[in-house]
Amino acid sequence: MKLSALSAFATAACTVNAGVVGAVGDVVDGVSDLIFGHHGRSDIPVNYTGPNYSDAADWNNDSPQPIEHVPAPWILHGDVYGFTFIPTKLPKKAFGPFERGSKLQTDGTYLGGIGMIQLIRYHDSPVGPYDELFVIPGFYNYEGPEGQGQKNNVRISRIYVSQKYTAFNGRTNWNIPKHLAKFDWQQNEDGEMSVKVYPHDTEGDELESKPASKPWFQAVFKKDPTIKVPFTTDLYTILGVNTTLAQPPLDGKKTKYGELAATDRWASTIPGQKTTKASLQIADMRQDDCDTEEGSSTNAVGDECFKYFWPGLLPLHPAMKLENATITFSEPIVWPGKN
């Protein structure tokens, strides 16, 4: 099935009339139960919770608690805001300033196809609550595990999180190139939700010690619609969309918080997201003046300024919200990286 069917399906699922919501829920739950084990996630025990890191105040970047490895699988819960788009090009800002110069992170041939941006507010995880913003710019062609030849998969090329414990573990478990950022969420009186993201790596600070003074990303989500339906990412398989993440090895470096760990192998996994409360929203993607330096079209590390954040996004862009979603990350499949 063509990739454009994904956006069409998401729109249709979120505009279904209230009279069929219950029936859709039964079908989605049945399909999810049927497919779940075939997605490589059957190894995730339903009662897995990991360490008790539930207090956000105890697990912020200034916490004295040492960073420890918390291996996969992970089960998390939170609210997901997602945008899909058809890429028109691969901008320089697709990679963070540290990964941009890495042969490891840019390995492969960019194919485009379909892209996704997600914001997630994790209420709980094996390393406590945190916020996250990531960019999947599209598909890449790369050399797979020995004997499997060339493969095509999506990858997360740039990602920000609000605390060091998930940054370290996202890198060591799945090669996800997490960096730190401050997330500023505001609930307006009219029900709109706004967010601004201030990375630690967009003003040239080599130690990535503090948030930037200007936001790298901002969005305003319009008031929640009243109609909400069940949704699971297992349905992407039915549509013929390959959602496997294939992440190349990571370089590491010294930072203030010690979160930027290196890895020496490729890793692939299939994340899962499931909720009974999915809805179609509209997001205002206007970026105001971006975070550009005075007299320049880029910020301090060379990121371009696009009026609506990314090529292919609209000023008022459709967004999927998955409320109180269960998010899963299985143990990855790994293979050696290139020397």
PATORKOL-440482 format. One record per atom (N, C-alpha, C): x, y, z; residue in one letter. Coordinates in steps of 0.001 Angstrom, whole numbers, padded with zeros to 6 digits, always signed. Atoms other than C-alpha are relative to their C-alpha. Example, Ala and Ser with C-alpha at 12.3 -4.5 7.8 and 13.67 -1.06 7.14 Angstrom:
BEGIN
+000890-001190+000000A/+012300-004500+007800A/+000900+001200+000000A/-000820-001190-000060S/+013670-001060+007140S/-000770+001090+000730S/
***
This chain:
BEGIN
+000841-001181+000000M/+000000+000000+000000M/+000883+001240+000000M/-000800-001200+000081K/+001278+003510-000790K/+000091+000673+001356K/-000214-000638-001289L/+002711+005529+002075L/-001028+001073+000288L/+000998-001038-000226S/+000138+008286+001549S/-001243-000541+000681S/+001157+000600-000658A/-002450+005820+002833A/+000064+000165+001506A/-000145-000156-001446L/-001034+006274+006335L/-000700+001250+000490L/+000643-001232-000419S/-002127+009895+006579S/-001498-000068-000209S/+001426+000118+000270A/-005466+009095+004995A/-000694-000847+001052A/+000591+000869-001023F/-006086+006288+007462F/-000129+000720+001332F/+000038-000699-001278A/-005186+008430+010459A/-001120+001018+000030A/+001068-000992+000062T/-007557+011170+009319T/-001355-000667+000096T/+001291+000688-000022A/-010370+008712+008701A/-000307-000561+001374A/+000218+000590-001318A/-009863+007009+012047A/-000445+001030+001012A/+000297-001024-000999C/-010133+010295+013909C/-001250+000794-000320C/+001229-000706+000326T/-013242+011577+012082T/-001196-000944-000024T/+001088+000963-000039V/-015312+008431+012566V/-001093+000512+000937V/+001063-000544-000842N/-018748+009250+014008N/-000133-000791+001290N/+000030+000556-001356A/-019489+008568+017635A/-000755-001316+000070A/+000805+001208-000064G/-021953+005790+016852G/+000765-001271-000247G/-000767+001210+000301V/-019219+003408+015691V/+001263-000098+000839V/-001226+000003-000785V/-016531+004237+018233V/+000174-001307+000760V/-000114+001235-000766G/-017315+001204+020395G/+000397-001171-000868G/-000328+001106+000901A/-017200-001175+017439A/+001435+000087-000476A/-001381-000174+000418V/-013925+000307+016218V/+000959-000431+001107V/-000847+000386-001126G/-012490-000169+019696G/+000158-001495+000099G/-000086+001450-000076D/-013352-003863+019701D/+000897-000553-001094D/-000808+000479+001122V/-011773-004338+016273V/+001475+000302+000243V/-001385-000388-000227V/-008623-002402+017174V/+000644-000851+001079V/-000554+000825-001065D/-008155-004311+020417D/+000274-001419-000477D/-000193+001348+000510G/-008598-007606+018620G/+001190-000093-000926G/-001129-000014+000915V/-006153-006695+015865V/+001308+000177+000764V/-001210-000232-000791S/-003658-005402+018426S/+000447-001275+000701S/-000354+001233-000690D/-003803-008626+020441D/+000528-001039-000972D/-000413+000976+000992L/-003418-010658+017267L/+001407+000281-000508L/-001253-000374+000639I/-000452-008719+015901I/+001124+000194+000989I/-001001-000478-000941F/+001351-007668+019072F/+001223-000908+000095F/-001128+000912-000141G/+003486-010783+019404G/+000846-000112-001246G/-000739+000115+001250H/+004531-010677+015731H/+000829+001239-000282H/-000775-001205+000192H/+006099-007258+016141H/+001296-000021+000771H/-001239+000070-000746G/+009031-008512+018170G/-000129+000530+001408G/+000193-000576-001315R/+007463-007170+021369R/-000611-001003+000971R/+000570+000996-000891S/+006200-010430+022845S/+000884-000251+001213S/-000896+000189-001129D/+009237-010347+025148D/-000233+001025+001098D/+000262-001012-000998I/+007814-007380+027064I/-001047-000506+000972I/+000993+000480-000957P/+006125-008641+030249P/-000995+001091+000335P/+001042-000999-000225V/+002831-006935+030969V/+000164+000678+001350V/-000153-000596-001318N/+003828-006284+034581N/+001351+000680+000188N/-001316-000627-000101Y/+007227-004724+033774Y/-000151+001477+000348Y/+000041-001413-000363T/+007729-001391+035501T/+001389+000602+000125T/-001341-000531-000182G/+011474-001070+035991G/+000157+000635+001368G/-000204-000668-001286P/+012941+000947+038868P/-001097+001022+000277P/+001039-000943-000393N/+010583+003214+040797N/+000544+001424-000057N/-000513-001355+000203Y/+011573+006582+039344Y/-001177+000941-000256Y/+001257-000692+000293S/+008149+008200+039629S/+000015+001470+000362S/-000001-001376-000455D/+009080+011502+041277D/+000892+000845-000909D/-000770-000810+000948A/+010126+014045+038638A/+001034+000858+000707A/-000926-000854-000725A/+011765+016216+041288A/+001286-000738+000358A/-001171+000791-000370D/+014138+013371+042182D/+000821-000440-001215D/-000678+000516+001185W/+015103+012603+038578W/+000185+001080-001063W/-000310-001061+000946N/+015915+015956+037017N/+001505+000031-000249N/-001407-000006+000394N/+019281+016934+035550N/+000957+000316+001143N/-000866-000347-001126D/+020617+018257+038853D/-000063-001022+001135D/+000085+001023-001036S/+019731+015123+040816S/+001354-000662+000209S/-001268+000688-000265P/+022742+013512+042563P/-000051-001494-000278P/+000130+001423+000304Q/+021348+010059+041737Q/+000826-000344-001239Q/-000854+000315+001156P/+023935+008440+039421P/-000811-000557-001172P/+000621+000562+001198I/+023014+007561+035862I/+000345-001479-000070I/-000203+001431+000094E/+022551+003806+035576E/-000669-000549-001253E/+000593+000637+001171H/+021838+001537+032650H/-001253-000773+000405H/+001258+000714-000207V/+018220+000356+032604V/-000346-000680-001329V/+000111+000661+001303P/+018041-002277+029838P/-001439-000140-000480P/+001295+000305+000604A/+015178-002896+027449A/-000419-001406+000433A/+001081-000805+000572P/+012358-003774+027263P/-000511+001074+000946P/+000603-001073-000771W/+010627-000597+028393W/-001491+000103-000326W/+001399-000388+000176I/+006943+000182+028899I/-000168+001369+000634I/+000177-001368-000454L/+006014+003848+029243L/-001450+000423-000245L/+001343-000534+000202H/+002808+005884+029452H/+000082+001513-000135H/-000024-001441+000176G/+002107+009387+028226G/-000926+000462-001100G/+000784-000626+001058D/+000456+011765+025783D/+000907+000268-001191D/-000798-000103+001222V/+001705+011725+022176V/-000665+000988-000953V/+000445-000909+001060Y/+001385+014537+019621Y/+000867-000287-001219Y/-000782+000399+001164G/+002440+013453+016128G/-000410+000699-001279G/+000222-000605+001314F/+002793+015088+012714F/+000621-000901-001054F/-000593+000665+001155T/+003281+013165+009486T/+000087+000984-001148T/-000195-000914+001130F/+004558+014863+006343F/+000748-000720-001110F/-000750+000501+001146I/+005945+014170+002887I/+001224+000885-000174I/-001206-000837+000061P/+009575+015361+002888P/+000241+000546-001404P/-000382-000599+001277T/+010595+017760+000138T/+001514+000060-000160T/-001464+000029+000015K/+014293+017747+001086K/+000476-000364+001401K/-000599+000276-001292L/+016667+016826+003897L/+000770+001244+000443L/-000697-001225-000414P/+017568+020056+005689P/+001193-000310+000883P/-001175+000149-000850K/+020810+020577+007553K/-000397-000284+001441K/+000429+000146-001388K/+018862+020736+010830K/-000563-001385+000306K/+000458+001372-000248A/+017807+017093+010386A/+000881-000696+001033A/-000932+000560-000987F/+020882+016229+012459F/+000441+001103+000955F/-000531-000949-000964G/+022047+017905+015637G/+001433+000350-000333G/-001355-000443+000351P/+025362+019776+015534P/+001077-001039+000292P/-000999+001024-000309F/+027271+016887+017162F/-000072-001150-000988F/+000170+001123+000930E/+025824+014153+014925E/+000247+000410-001445E/-000110-000475+001377R/+026018+016298+011803R/+001355-000305-000606R/-001335+000267+000503G/+029749+015767+011511G/+000445-001439+000169G/-000345+001387-000262S/+029605+012057+012326S/-000292-000875-001217S/+000210+000935+001097K/+030106+009511+009553K/-000910-001148+000433K/+000856+001059-000512L/+028362+007002+011796L/-001473+000378-000150L/+001401-000395-000040Q/+025123+008957+012169Q/-000582+000294-001369Q/+000492-000343+001339T/+024855+010041+008539T/+000192-001132-000990T/-000248+001145+000872D/+025688+006579+007157D/-001277-000399-000738D/+001144+000422+000801G/+023393+005425+004335G/-000428+001072-000980G/+000528-000903+001024T/+021441+007052+001513T/-001414+000420+000376T/+001318-000516-000360Y/+018495+009285+002318Y/-000981-000217-001149Y/+001015+000315+001007L/+015337+008174+000482L/-001249+000865+000110L/+001230-000781-000187G/+012607+010400+001944G/-001186-000918+000228G/+001193+000850-000085G/+009165+008839+001489G/-001060+000599+000888G/+000921-000589-000970I/+007321+009851+004652I/+000785+000329+001262I/-000685-000425-001204G/+008473+011735+007727G/-000965+000174+001157G/+000833-000169-001195M/+007226+012172+011277M/+000745+000813+001048M/-000487-000721-001169I/+007712+014557+014174I/-000944-000330+001142I/+000832+000299-001164Q/+006482+013587+017636Q/+000478+000749+001229Q/-000211-000509-001352L/+006199+015314+020987L/-000678-000974+000941L/+000583+000948-000956I/+005637+012974+023930I/+000245+000509+001415I/-000097-000320-001423R/+004926+013809+027564R/-000148-001319+000767R/+000032+001266-000717Y/+005859+010633+029420Y/-000358+000256+001476Y/+000407-000120-001402H/+003967+010450+032726H/+000811-000945+000887H/-000832+000941-000740D/+005977+007407+033791D/+000830-000817-000975D/-000913+000815+000794S/+008879+005339+032499S/+000944-000690+000964S/-000993+000627-000885P/+011624+003074+033871P/+001028+000978+000577P/-000909-001012-000550V/+013649+006296+034441V/-000753+001284+000350V/+000757-001155-000448G/+010875+008614+035602G/-000678+000757-001131G/+000704-000798+001012P/+008678+011156+033805P/+000958+000918-000754P/-000807-000930+000793Y/+010137+013258+030998Y/-000758+000396-001264Y/+000547-000471+001278D/+009321+015171+027812D/+000969-000347-001119D/-000820+000432+001142E/+010565+014305+024335E/-000509+000631-001287E/+000290-000452+001360L/+010685+015766+020823L/+000961-000709-000933L/-000905+000634+000958F/+012025+013752+017893F/-000460+000210-001432F/+000218-000155+001439V/+012327+014000+014122V/+000419-001275-000711V/-000305+001064+000957I/+012135+011098+011678I/-000133+000629-001381I/+000096-000723+001277P/+013009+012771+008354P/-000448-000857-001173P/+000398+000893+001077G/+012148+009689+006284G/+000777-001302+000043G/-000676+001291+000107F/+013604+006402+005098F/+001454+000176-000445F/-001398+000079+000414Y/+017283+005535+004668Y/+000276-001385-000557Y/-000539+001260+000498N/+018949+002836+002594N/+001385-000187+000620N/-001253+000237-000706Y/+021840+001236+004464Y/+000349-001483-000092Y/-000444+001394+000006E/+023868-001976+004736E/-000457-000681+001281E/+000560+000684-001155G/+022008-004359+007033G/+000969-000995+000615G/-000845+001026-000613P/+023314-007211+009170P/+000638-000897-001055P/-000744+000825+000950E/+025801-009554+007516E/-000906-001041-000654E/+000782+000962+000762G/+024175-011593+004779G/-001389+000474-000379G/+001345-000488+000295Q/+021022-009458+004590Q/-000024+001104-001049Q/-000059-000984+001070G/+022227-006919+002043G/-000519+001369+000415G/+000495-001350-000234Q/+020756-003438+001679Q/-001421-000021+000563Q/+001311-000083-000624K/+017746-002458+003786K/-000483+001450-000005K/+000609-001326-000052N/+015343+000500+003899N/-000832+000119+001272N/+000755-000229-001233N/+014111+001792+007246N/+000040+001472+000386N/-000038-001354-000548V/+013273+005000+009055V/+001005+000052+001150V/-000874-000199-001158R/+015582+006473+011682R/-000334+001334+000654R/+000085-001264-000723I/+015362+009117+014367I/+001343+000699-000165I/-001263-000694+000259S/+017962+011658+013285S/+000285+001079+001036S/-000203-001054-001012R/+017392+014327+015949R/-001073-000135+001063R/+000937+000240-001097I/+015797+014065+019378I/+000471+000738+001249I/-000273-000696-001252Y/+015573+016085+022579Y/-000873-000576+001112Y/+000712+000482-001185V/+014569+014939+026076V/+000318+000929+001160V/-000104-000978-001074S/+014150+016787+029341S/+000865-000436+001172S/-000869+000406-001113Q/+016366+014696+031634Q/+001054-001003-000439Q/-001219+000715+000382K/+019741+012937+031608K/-000132-001515+000053K/+000102+001446-000171Y/+018611+009449+032665Y/-000558-000678-001252Y/+000520+000565+001248T/+016547+008838+029550T/+000936+000279-001165T/-000969-000280+001065A/+019178+010528+027363A/+001055-001103-000060A/-001025+001044-000051F/+021831+008042+028493F/-000559-001346-000443F/+000545+001323+000304N/+019570+004987+028262N/-000551-000114-001413N/+000435+000042+001392G/+018035+005912+024919G/+001163-000240-000944G/-001197+000184+000813R/+021535+006047+023499R/+000559-001415+000160R/-000642+001299-000221T/+022871+002862+025110T/-000896-001177-000365T/+000905+001108+000331N/+019760+000729+024531N/-000277-000113-001494N/+000521+000051+001372W/+018643+001699+021020W/+000737+000903-000983W/-000751-000917+000875N/+021269+004122+019567N/-000816+001249-000355N/+000795-001196+000290I/+018713+006929+019725I/+000798+001218+000471I/-000974-001065-000300P/+020799+010169+019593P/-000577+001133+000854P/+000669-000966-000867K/+019155+011928+022544K/+000968+001055+000540K/-000669-001122-000643H/+020298+015354+023733H/-001010+000689+000913H/+000861-000642-000978L/+018930+017531+026519L/-000639+001284-000522L/+000701-001248+000315A/+016414+020359+026224A/-000974+000322+001128A/+001070-000415-000908K/+014000+022357+028373K/-001292+000094-000790K/+001317-000029+000631F/+010315+021943+027528F/-000909+000915+000817F/+000905-000938-000661D/+007900+024762+028334D/-001411-000218-000540D/+001388+000270+000366W/+004262+023596+028214W/-000915+000995+000708W/+000960-000939-000574Q/+001407+026064+028757Q/-001405-000358-000461Q/+001423+000237+000304Q/-002339+025356+028964Q/-000717+001349+000035Q/+000690-001277+000077N/-004314+028386+027786N/-001427-000119+000521N/+001358-000002-000531E/-007719+029398+029174E/-001011-000564-000987E/+000941+000487+001016D/-009404+028511+025877D/+000207-001479-000341D/-000221+001422+000220G/-008106+024933+026059G/+001154-000329-000915G/-001153+000257+000858E/-005169+025353+023691E/+001224-000363+000846E/-001243+000409-000650M/-001868+023715+024626M/+001170+000468-000858M/-001171-000463+000741S/+001385+025403+023628S/+001262-000620+000596S/-001273+000555-000458V/+004942+024080+023854V/+001135+000697-000735V/-001237-000514+000570K/+008390+025549+023287K/+001141-000872+000515K/-001106+000895-000343V/+011601+023495+023255V/+001320+000752-000153V/-001254-000741-000058Y/+014968+024983+024247Y/+001159-000992+000164Y/-001081+000995-000094P/+017864+022600+023424P/+001238+000527+000722P/-001274-000339-000615H/+021206+022531+025219H/+001120+000116-001039H/-001091+000100+000970D/+023152+022209+021940D/-000143+000938-001197D/+000230-000863+001169T/+021952+025042+019670T/+000645+001375+000113T/-000690-001281-000126E/+024096+027916+020952E/+001514-000165+000096E/-001439+000211+000068G/+027551+026355+020579G/+000666-000374+001302G/-000556+000416-001295D/+028000+025211+024194D/+000468-001452-000108D/-000537+001350+000192E/+030327+022194+023867E/-000371-000949+001132E/+000360+000843-001135L/+029411+020916+027342L/-001510-000181+000123L/+001461+000106+000007E/+025670+021293+026602E/-000548+000138+001427E/+000228-000166-001434S/+025274+022682+030107S/-001308+000693+000356S/+001221-000723-000337K/+022115+024794+029856K/-000869+000185-001240K/+000900-000187+001138P/+019043+025451+027674P/+000339+001270-000780P/-000174-001177+000844A/+019221+027893+024780A/-000925+001125+000467A/+000814-001153-000379S/+017805+031375+025214S/-001218+000164-000903S/+001123-000066+000935K/+015492+030987+022202K/-000479-001418-000326K/+000495+001350+000310P/+013214+028035+021329P/+000411-000452-001396P/-000307+000619+001301W/+014271+025696+018526W/-001274-000476-000679W/+001284+000508+000507F/+010699+024386+018156F/-001107+000607+000843F/+001181-000437-000727Q/+007274+025734+019064Q/-001249-000388-000773Q/+001272+000375+000615A/+003683+024718+018408A/-001124+000328+000977A/+001202-000214-000800V/+000173+025496+019623V/-001055-000976-000488V/+001011+000989+000345F/-002374+022671+019682F/-001372+000533+000382F/+001334-000515-000232K/-005995+023682+019346K/-000739-000893+001004K/+000758+000693-001033K/-008611+022583+021858K/-000331-001427-000411K/+000286+001411+000264D/-009160+018810+022154D/-001405-000182-000565D/+001338+000334+000499P/-012061+017500+020021P/-000716-000941+000958P/+000780+000851-000912T/-014868+015667+021779T/+000009-001457-000421T/+000022+001376+000489I/-014730+012558+019573I/+001415-000582+000033I/-001281+000675-000088K/-011881+010173+020399K/-000200-001482-000260K/+000139+001391+000422V/-011261+006686+019046V/+001231-000804+000403V/-001181+000842-000261P/-008964+003722+019798P/+000965+000028-001185P/-001023+000032+001044F/-005715+003506+017866F/+001192-000806+000486F/-001239+000714-000291T/-002663+001241+017745T/+000896+000057-001226T/-000947-000030+001108T/+000471+001489+015622T/+000148-001366-000666T/+000008+001306+000672D/+000075-002231+014892D/-000758+000063-001324D/+000767-000125+001241L/-002357-001109+012198L/+000866+000453-001175L/-000889-000391+001088Y/+000549+000348+010217Y/+000445-001210-000816Y/-000405+001214+000705T/+001579-003209+009367T/-001064-000409-001016T/+001091+000319+000924I/-001829-003815+007817I/+000062+000897-001226I/-000097-000947+001109L/-001256-000710+005691L/+001280-000188-000821L/-001227+000249+000743G/+002114-002062+004547G/+001101+000999+000287G/-001019-000987-000364V/+004151+000637+006327V/+000981-000622+000987V/-001045+000565-000843N/+007453-000564+007806N/+000419+001039+001043N/-000308-000966-001059T/+007891+001195+011173T/+001235-000373+000816T/-001229+000368-000703T/+011141-000486+012210T/+000981+001163+000018T/-001073-000982-000126L/+013685+002003+013539L/+001334-000716-000130L/-001356+000538+000125A/+017247+001235+012415A/+000965+001145+000260A/-000827-001105-000464Q/+019751+003399+014264Q/+001486-000351-000077Q/-001445+000259+000087P/+023478+003626+013437P/+000715+000265+001319P/-000761-000211-001234P/+026215+003652+016108P/+000166+001484+000323P/-000105-001377-000480L/+026705+006787+018190L/+001409+000335+000465L/-001169-000560-000651D/+029740+008875+018975D/-000433+000561+001353D/+000279-000587-001304G/+029974+010120+022552G/+000935+001160+000263G/-000888-001084-000393K/+031483+013142+024252K/-000275+000399+001443K/+000143-000483-001360K/+031993+014770+027638K/-000963+001170+000041K/+000943-001092-000209T/+029146+016993+028814T/-000117+000269+001499T/+000184-000344-001402K/+028148+018654+032063K/-000671-001124+000774K/+000805+000989-000716Y/+025686+015872+032913Y/+000408-001443-000279Y/-000511+001346+000237G/+027544+012844+031496G/-000968-000947-000683G/+001059+000821+000600E/+024626+011612+029383E/+000300-000474-001417E/-000208+000301+001418L/+026128+011408+025876L/+000918-001202-000193L/-000750+001249+000138A/+027244+007773+025780A/+000178-000375-001467A/-000288+000510+001342A/+028792+006190+022683A/-000406-001465-000100A/+000261+001415+000262T/+027871+002847+021092T/+000822-000437-001201T/-000844+000502+001080D/+029682+000580+018631D/-000727-000998-000892D/+000751+000936+000850R/+026850-001350+016943R/-001294+000656-000465R/+001318-000399+000460W/+023699-000822+014921W/-001054-000615+000920W/+001105+000527-000801A/+020355-001347+016660A/-001318+000291-000698A/+001328-000202+000584S/+016836-001854+015353S/-001065-000459+000987S/+001125+000340-000867T/+013529-001972+017186T/-001281+000510-000639T/+001305-000455+000486I/+009814-001539+016509I/-000757+000582+001183I/+000764-000589-001103P/+008266+000953+018935P/-001496-000232-000193P/+001446+000153+000052G/+004601+000486+019785G/-000694+001107+000763G/+000824-001004-000668Q/+001928+003031+020711Q/-001465-000426-000109Q/+001385+000458-000023K/-001616+002214+021756K/-000797+000850+000971K/+000863-000794-000868T/-004498+004237+023199T/-001461-000262-000345T/+001443+000019+000264T/-008276+004259+023532T/-000519+001398-000279T/+000420-001396+000165K/-008310+008059+023113K/+000888+000718-001013K/-000714-000682+001077A/-006885+009111+019756A/-000911+001045-000628A/+000791-001058+000622S/-007999+012333+018120S/+000842+000751-001020S/-000653-000836+001002L/-007196+014523+015138L/-000087+001446+000454L/-000052-001389-000426Q/-006073+018017+016107Q/+000633+000858-001078Q/-000679-000951+000871I/-004819+021133+014379I/+001063+000699+000829I/-001113-000639-000685A/-001425+022551+015339A/+000457+001223-000782A/-000570-001214+000575D/-000259+026098+014674D/+001512-000144+000031D/-001425+000295+000092M/+003297+025568+013436M/+000854+001235-000294M/-000776-001212+000268R/+004363+029192+012962R/+001108+000163+001042R/-001186-000032-000860Q/+007871+029626+014365Q/+000451+001410+000373Q/-000366-001388-000307D/+007884+033431+014765D/+001362+000310-000628D/-001313-000368+000548D/+011523+034514+014399D/+001024-001128+000119D/-000894+001139-000213C/+012982+031053+015030C/+001043+000336+001070C/-001078-000255-000961D/+016228+030955+017009D/+001238+000517-000714D/-001114-000477+000819T/+018359+032641+014358T/+000782+001107+000700T/-000829-001094-000489E/+021246+034917+015193E/-000326+001268-000767E/+000308-001281+000623E/+020857+038597+014424E/+000769+000155-001311E/-000605-000197+001311G/+021490+039277+010738G/+000315-001276-000743G/-000296+001295+000625S/+021642+035546+009890S/-001288-000761-000261S/+001151+000853+000291S/+019265+032993+008397S/+000072-001315+000764S/-000164+001225-000780T/+020546+030283+010773T/+000280+000353+001464T/-000391-000211-001388N/+021157+029818+014476N/+001508-000190+000158N/-001435+000029-000257A/+024582+029568+016125A/+000680-001263-000509A/-000599+001258+000449V/+025093+025953+014998V/-000388-000340-001441V/+000271+000188+001421G/+023835+026371+011430G/-001360-000554-000360G/+001351+000475+000304D/+020222+025171+011726D/-000776+001067-000771D/+000802-000927+000780E/+017998+026745+009085E/-001280+000402+000735E/+001291-000434-000515C/+014873+028714+009944C/-001055-000213-001077C/+001147+000181+000883F/+011683+027480+008275F/-001229+000555+000708F/+001139-000692-000609K/+008466+029415+008848K/-000881-000929+000802K/+000866+000961-000683Y/+006610+026253+009864Y/+000815-001170+000531Y/-000974+000896-000631F/+009612+024466+011401F/+000699-000948-000960F/-000605+001048+000837W/+010176+021850+008693W/-000580+000065-001405W/+000543+000047+001364P/+009873+021622+004897P/-001088-001058-000115P/+001105+000943+000147G/+006531+019997+004112G/-001090+000170+001036G/+001038-000266-000988L/+004656+021202+007205L/-000789+001249-000389L/+000904-001107+000308L/+001694+023564+006883L/-000081+000951+001191L/+000149-000918-001144P/+001031+026679+008989P/-000989-000519+001034P/+000935+000705-000879L/-001986+024865+010453L/+000007-001452-000439L/-000278+001362+000455H/-000935+021213+010272H/-000815-001008+000804H/+000708+001061-000740P/-003016+018125+011144P/+000954-000733+000945P/-000808+000711-000991A/-001727+016371+014270A/-000853-001076+000654A/+000652+001066-000749M/-002631+013075+015907M/+000387+000118+001466M/-000280+000065-001433K/-002967+013113+019692K/-000427-001358+000519K/+000291+001268-000657L/-002777+009816+021569L/+000047+000260+001502L/+000099-000347-001411E/-003986+010504+025087E/+000157-001243+000872E/-000237+001115-000925N/-002802+008284+027947N/+000404-001273-000748N/-000447+001126+000824A/-001026+006037+025460A/+000983-000878+000763A/-001036+000926-000442T/+001012+002949+026301T/+001035-000092-001107T/-001088-000007+000978I/+004382+003141+024544I/+000980-001104+000377I/-000895+001123-000267T/+006674+000120+024221T/+001255+000080-000859T/-001263+000155+000719F/+010317-000313+023242F/+000579-001359+000370F/-000487+001355-000251S/+011501-003888+022871S/+001521-000020+000079S/-001443+000206+000061E/+014987-005263+023296E/+000433+000067-001455E/-000354-000194+001404P/+016808-004251+020111P/+000712-001201-000611P/-000864+000888+000774I/+018313-006432+017423I/+001254+000801-000334I/-001253-000761+000205V/+021992-005415+017157V/+000936-000761-000922V/-001038+000591+000829W/+024833-006018+014722W/+001174+000971-000065W/-001193-000838-000077P/+028401-004695+014419P/-000063+001201-000928P/-000136-001188+000848G/+029027-001198+013126G/+001294-000041-000777G/-001221-000078+000794K/+031652-000237+010610K/+001092+000644+000831K/-001143-000599-000682N/+035124+000570+011899N/+000358+001319-000646N/
***
